[in-house]
């Protein structure tokens, strides 16, 4: 009982010290209160930005938000569903699709003013979408699900056989040439629009035996992006980043500091951006040849799920708990359009106090 009273007294003392010291040297009127912008408090999973003005985000509980003024204001769009939305793609400021759990695919032809459900023919969770144009698109997900449409999603047909594997991302450079990545280092390639998908195993992913596979498993791959027909990047567990410069004939395992999973990657001209778990943010200043982790550039330790740039300077990152970040300088700095930073000037602990409390 005595120990409980002592502990409670220590807590009271620390709280009092914080309150008293916070006011030293400045009046309460001069303290800056944090401005917390919140578009949504739900997790944001994906972002689409076909131009610098128009941005769409999707996430938990079927949430879809749109900004028509580069993030200055946001409008909630009625998706008509309450299930998880995992990906979104817009070809322009009117035509877009979203996909998510239990085979859900949504389509809009009016910029999201109305969203209509498309019959996918599956109840498997869909994790990623890609459209080469307004007619030809693909969706991938759990149990090796690959869906294909040639009529803008009015009908969807399955490609490939069902297996107990998860496909996390799909990307096409045109109607014929595409890639899929997924769990345990899965890499698939098609050169005929998905009529056939062939596995690709880079030399550094090859294992001599099943035992070696168990001892040294291939990393799960989450993100995939091709800037053009020749240049592509893949990212995944342990901050893995792969690069090809010959259309996928050969892949290079880039040197990165082993760390958190990297979920998505995007490259434009001489810049590249990748995001992942616990606020992980990697930047390339040489067109995706080398990548450097930017420590504390983005003031969050929350999961960052997706990154996209609508132009060379203007880009977006989204993530957990309503995180929406914007850059206007090619990723050298980021500002919060929504979400919580761990740095708020009005609540900085007085210098030296933290050390005294720990001691």
QUINORHU-V981308 format. One record per residue. N is the residue number from 1. RES is the residue in one small letter. BURIAL is I if it has 24 or more other C-alpha atoms within 12 Angstrom, else O. D_LAST is the distance of its C-alpha to the last C-alpha in whole Angstrom. Layout:
# QUINORHU-V981308
n->N res->RES burial->BURIAL d_last->D_LAST
n->N res->RES burial->BURIAL d_last->D_LAST
This chain:
# QUINORHU-V981308
n->1 res->x burial->O d_last->24
n->2 res->x burial->O d_last->22
n->3 res->x burial->O d_last->19
n->4 res->x burial->O d_last->20
n->5 res->x burial->O d_last->20
n->6 res->x burial->O d_last->17
n->7 res->x burial->O d_last->15
n->8 res->x burial->O d_last->18
n->9 res->x burial->O d_last->17
n->10 res->x burial->O d_last->13
n->11 res->x burial->O d_last->14
n->12 res->x burial->O d_last->17
n->13 res->x burial->O d_last->14
n->14 res->x burial->O d_last->12
n->15 res->x burial->O d_last->16
n->16 res->x burial->O d_last->17
n->17 res->x burial->O d_last->14
n->18 res->x burial->O d_last->15
n->19 res->x burial->O d_last->19
n->20 res->x burial->O d_last->19
n->21 res->x burial->O d_last->17
n->22 res->x burial->I d_last->19
n->23 res->x burial->O d_last->22
n->24 res->x burial->O d_last->21
n->25 res->x burial->O d_last->24
n->26 res->x burial->O d_last->26
n->27 res->x burial->O d_last->28
n->28 res->x burial->O d_last->28
n->29 res->x burial->O d_last->31
n->30 res->x burial->O d_last->30
n->31 res->x burial->O d_last->27
n->32 res->x burial->O d_last->29
n->33 res->x burial->O d_last->29
n->34 res->x burial->O d_last->29
n->35 res->x burial->O d_last->32
n->36 res->x burial->O d_last->32
n->37 res->x burial->O d_last->36
n->38 res->x burial->I d_last->37
n->39 res->x burial->I d_last->40
n->40 res->x burial->I d_last->39
n->41 res->x burial->O d_last->36
n->42 res->x burial->I d_last->38
n->43 res->x burial->I d_last->37
n->44 res->x burial->I d_last->39
n->45 res->x burial->I d_last->41
n->46 res->x burial->I d_last->43
n->47 res->x burial->I d_last->45
n->48 res->x burial->I d_last->48
n->49 res->x burial->I d_last->49
n->50 res->x burial->I d_last->53
n->51 res->x burial->I d_last->52
n->52 res->x burial->I d_last->50
n->53 res->x burial->I d_last->51
n->54 res->x burial->I d_last->51
n->55 res->x burial->I d_last->48
n->56 res->x burial->I d_last->48
n->57 res->x burial->I d_last->45
n->58 res->x burial->I d_last->45
n->59 res->x burial->I d_last->43
n->60 res->x burial->I d_last->42
n->61 res->x burial->O d_last->45
n->62 res->x burial->I d_last->48
n->63 res->x burial->I d_last->46
n->64 res->x burial->I d_last->48
n->65 res->x burial->I d_last->47
n->66 res->x burial->I d_last->49
n->67 res->x burial->I d_last->48
n->68 res->x burial->O d_last->51
n->69 res->x burial->O d_last->50
n->70 res->x burial->I d_last->47
n->71 res->x burial->I d_last->44
n->72 res->x burial->O d_last->45
n->73 res->x burial->O d_last->46
n->74 res->x burial->I d_last->46
n->75 res->x burial->O d_last->49
n->76 res->x burial->O d_last->48
n->77 res->x burial->I d_last->51
n->78 res->x burial->O d_last->53
n->79 res->x burial->I d_last->53
n->80 res->x burial->O d_last->55
n->81 res->x burial->I d_last->52
n->82 res->x burial->O d_last->49
n->83 res->x burial->I d_last->48
n->84 res->x burial->I d_last->46
n->85 res->x burial->I d_last->47
n->86 res->x burial->I d_last->46
n->87 res->x burial->I d_last->48
n->88 res->x burial->I d_last->50
n->89 res->x burial->I d_last->52
n->90 res->x burial->I d_last->54
n->91 res->x burial->I d_last->57
n->92 res->x burial->I d_last->58
n->93 res->x burial->I d_last->57
n->94 res->x burial->I d_last->59
n->95 res->x burial->I d_last->59
n->96 res->x burial->I d_last->56
n->97 res->x burial->I d_last->55
n->98 res->x burial->I d_last->52
n->99 res->x burial->I d_last->52
n->100 res->x burial->I d_last->49
n->101 res->x burial->I d_last->49
n->102 res->x burial->I d_last->53
n->103 res->x burial->I d_last->55
n->104 res->x burial->I d_last->54
n->105 res->x burial->I d_last->56
n->106 res->x burial->I d_last->56
n->107 res->x burial->I d_last->58
n->108 res->x burial->I d_last->59
n->109 res->x burial->O d_last->61
n->110 res->x burial->O d_last->61
n->111 res->x burial->I d_last->57
n->112 res->x burial->I d_last->56
n->113 res->x burial->O d_last->58
n->114 res->x burial->O d_last->59
n->115 res->x burial->I d_last->57
n->116 res->x burial->I d_last->60
n->117 res->x burial->O d_last->59
n->118 res->x burial->I d_last->61
n->119 res->x burial->O d_last->62
n->120 res->x burial->I d_last->60
n->121 res->x burial->I d_last->62
n->122 res->x burial->I d_last->59
n->123 res->x burial->O d_last->56
n->124 res->x burial->I d_last->54
n->125 res->x burial->I d_last->50
n->126 res->x burial->I d_last->51
n->127 res->x burial->I d_last->48
n->128 res->x burial->I d_last->50
n->129 res->x burial->I d_last->53
n->130 res->x burial->I d_last->55
n->131 res->x burial->I d_last->58
n->132 res->x burial->I d_last->60
n->133 res->x burial->I d_last->62
n->134 res->x burial->I d_last->63
n->135 res->x burial->O d_last->65
n->136 res->x burial->I d_last->63
n->137 res->x burial->I d_last->60
n->138 res->x burial->I d_last->58
n->139 res->x burial->I d_last->55
n->140 res->x burial->I d_last->53
n->141 res->x burial->I d_last->51
n->142 res->x burial->I d_last->50
n->143 res->x burial->I d_last->53
n->144 res->x burial->I d_last->54
n->145 res->x burial->I d_last->56
n->146 res->x burial->I d_last->57
n->147 res->x burial->I d_last->59
n->148 res->x burial->I d_last->62
n->149 res->x burial->I d_last->64
n->150 res->x burial->O d_last->66
n->151 res->x burial->O d_last->67
n->152 res->x burial->I d_last->64
n->153 res->x burial->I d_last->63
n->154 res->x burial->I d_last->66
n->155 res->x burial->O d_last->66
n->156 res->x burial->I d_last->63
n->157 res->x burial->I d_last->64
n->158 res->x burial->I d_last->62
n->159 res->x burial->O d_last->62
n->160 res->x burial->O d_last->62
n->161 res->x burial->O d_last->61
n->162 res->x burial->O d_last->59
n->163 res->x burial->O d_last->56
n->164 res->x burial->O d_last->53
n->165 res->x burial->I d_last->51
n->166 res->x burial->I d_last->49
n->167 res->x burial->I d_last->50
n->168 res->x burial->I d_last->47
n->169 res->x burial->I d_last->48
n->170 res->x burial->I d_last->52
n->171 res->x burial->I d_last->53
n->172 res->x burial->I d_last->57
n->173 res->x burial->I d_last->58
n->174 res->x burial->I d_last->61
n->175 res->x burial->I d_last->63
n->176 res->x burial->I d_last->64
n->177 res->x burial->I d_last->61
n->178 res->x burial->I d_last->58
n->179 res->x burial->I d_last->55
n->180 res->x burial->I d_last->52
n->181 res->x burial->I d_last->49
n->182 res->x burial->I d_last->47
n->183 res->x burial->I d_last->46
n->184 res->x burial->I d_last->46
n->185 res->x burial->I d_last->47
n->186 res->x burial->I d_last->50
n->187 res->x burial->I d_last->52
n->188 res->x burial->I d_last->55
n->189 res->x burial->I d_last->58
n->190 res->x burial->I d_last->61
n->191 res->x burial->O d_last->64
n->192 res->x burial->O d_last->66
n->193 res->x burial->I d_last->64
n->194 res->x burial->I d_last->63
n->195 res->x burial->O d_last->66
n->196 res->x burial->O d_last->64
n->197 res->x burial->I d_last->61
n->198 res->x burial->O d_last->60
n->199 res->x burial->O d_last->57
n->200 res->x burial->O d_last->55
n->201 res->x burial->O d_last->53
n->202 res->x burial->O d_last->52
n->203 res->x burial->O d_last->52
n->204 res->x burial->O d_last->48
n->205 res->x burial->I d_last->48
n->206 res->x burial->O d_last->51
n->207 res->x burial->O d_last->51
n->208 res->x burial->O d_last->53
n->209 res->x burial->O d_last->53
n->210 res->x burial->O d_last->51
n->211 res->x burial->O d_last->49
n->212 res->x burial->O d_last->48
n->213 res->x burial->O d_last->47
n->214 res->x burial->O d_last->45
n->215 res->x burial->O d_last->43
n->216 res->x burial->O d_last->43
n->217 res->x burial->O d_last->43
n->218 res->x burial->I d_last->44
n->219 res->x burial->I d_last->42
n->220 res->x burial->I d_last->42
n->221 res->x burial->I d_last->44
n->222 res->x burial->I d_last->43
n->223 res->x burial->I d_last->44
n->224 res->x burial->I d_last->47
n->225 res->x burial->I d_last->49
n->226 res->x burial->I d_last->52
n->227 res->x burial->I d_last->52
n->228 res->x burial->O d_last->56
n->229 res->x burial->I d_last->58
n->230 res->x burial->O d_last->57
n->231 res->x burial->I d_last->53
n->232 res->x burial->I d_last->51
n->233 res->x burial->I d_last->47
n->234 res->x burial->I d_last->46
n->235 res->x burial->I d_last->42
n->236 res->x burial->I d_last->40
n->237 res->x burial->I d_last->38
n->238 res->x burial->I d_last->35
n->239 res->x burial->I d_last->36
n->240 res->x burial->I d_last->39
n->241 res->x burial->I d_last->42
n->242 res->x burial->I d_last->45
n->243 res->x burial->I d_last->48
n->244 res->x burial->I d_last->52
n->245 res->x burial->O d_last->54
n->246 res->x burial->O d_last->57
n->247 res->x burial->I d_last->57
n->248 res->x burial->I d_last->56
n->249 res->x burial->O d_last->58
n->250 res->x burial->O d_last->55
n->251 res->x burial->I d_last->51
n->252 res->x burial->I d_last->48
n->253 res->x burial->I d_last->45
n->254 res->x burial->O d_last->43
n->255 res->x burial->O d_last->40
n->256 res->x burial->I d_last->37
n->257 res->x burial->O d_last->33
n->258 res->x burial->O d_last->33
n->259 res->x burial->O d_last->31
n->260 res->x burial->I d_last->31
n->261 res->x burial->I d_last->35
n->262 res->x burial->I d_last->37
n->263 res->x burial->I d_last->39
n->264 res->x burial->I d_last->41
n->265 res->x burial->I d_last->42
n->266 res->x burial->I d_last->45
n->267 res->x burial->I d_last->46
n->268 res->x burial->I d_last->49
n->269 res->x burial->O d_last->50
n->270 res->x burial->O d_last->48
n->271 res->x burial->I d_last->45
n->272 res->x burial->I d_last->43
n->273 res->x burial->I d_last->40
n->274 res->x burial->I d_last->39
n->275 res->x burial->I d_last->36
n->276 res->x burial->I d_last->34
n->277 res->x burial->I d_last->31
n->278 res->x burial->O d_last->28
n->279 res->x burial->I d_last->29
n->280 res->x burial->I d_last->31
n->281 res->x burial->I d_last->33
n->282 res->x burial->I d_last->35
n->283 res->x burial->I d_last->38
n->284 res->x burial->I d_last->41
n->285 res->x burial->O d_last->42
n->286 res->x burial->O d_last->45
n->287 res->x burial->O d_last->47
n->288 res->x burial->I d_last->45
n->289 res->x burial->I d_last->45
n->290 res->x burial->I d_last->42
n->291 res->x burial->I d_last->39
n->292 res->x burial->I d_last->35
n->293 res->x burial->I d_last->32
n->294 res->x burial->I d_last->31
n->295 res->x burial->O d_last->27
n->296 res->x burial->O d_last->26
n->297 res->x burial->I d_last->29
n->298 res->x burial->I d_last->30
n->299 res->x burial->I d_last->27
n->300 res->x burial->I d_last->27
n->301 res->x burial->I d_last->26
n->302 res->x burial->I d_last->29
n->303 res->x burial->I d_last->32
n->304 res->x burial->I d_last->34
n->305 res->x burial->I d_last->38
n->306 res->x burial->I d_last->40
n->307 res->x burial->I d_last->41
n->308 res->x burial->I d_last->44
n->309 res->x burial->I d_last->46
n->310 res->x burial->I d_last->49
n->311 res->x burial->I d_last->50
n->312 res->x burial->I d_last->48
n->313 res->x burial->I d_last->46
n->314 res->x burial->I d_last->45
n->315 res->x burial->I d_last->43
n->316 res->x burial->I d_last->41
n->317 res->x burial->I d_last->38
n->318 res->x burial->I d_last->38
n->319 res->x burial->I d_last->36
n->320 res->x burial->I d_last->34
n->321 res->x burial->I d_last->33
n->322 res->x burial->I d_last->36
n->323 res->x burial->I d_last->35
n->324 res->x burial->I d_last->37
n->325 res->x burial->I d_last->37
n->326 res->x burial->I d_last->39
n->327 res->x burial->I d_last->40
n->328 res->x burial->O d_last->42
n->329 res->x burial->O d_last->42
n->330 res->x burial->I d_last->42
n->331 res->x burial->I d_last->39
n->332 res->x burial->I d_last->37
n->333 res->x burial->I d_last->35
n->334 res->x burial->I d_last->35
n->335 res->x burial->I d_last->35
n->336 res->x burial->I d_last->34
n->337 res->x burial->I d_last->38
n->338 res->x burial->I d_last->36
n->339 res->x burial->I d_last->33
n->340 res->x burial->I d_last->29
n->341 res->x burial->I d_last->27
n->342 res->x burial->O d_last->23
n->343 res->x burial->O d_last->23
n->344 res->x burial->O d_last->25
n->345 res->x burial->O d_last->24
n->346 res->x burial->O d_last->25
n->347 res->x burial->O d_last->21
n->348 res->x burial->O d_last->19
n->349 res->x burial->O d_last->16
n->350 res->x burial->O d_last->15
n->351 res->x burial->O d_last->14
n->352 res->x burial->O d_last->11
n->353 res->x burial->O d_last->10
n->354 res->x burial->O d_last->9
n->355 res->x burial->O d_last->6
n->356 res->x burial->O d_last->5
n->357 res->x burial->O d_last->5
n->358 res->x burial->O d_last->4
n->359 res->x burial->O d_last->0
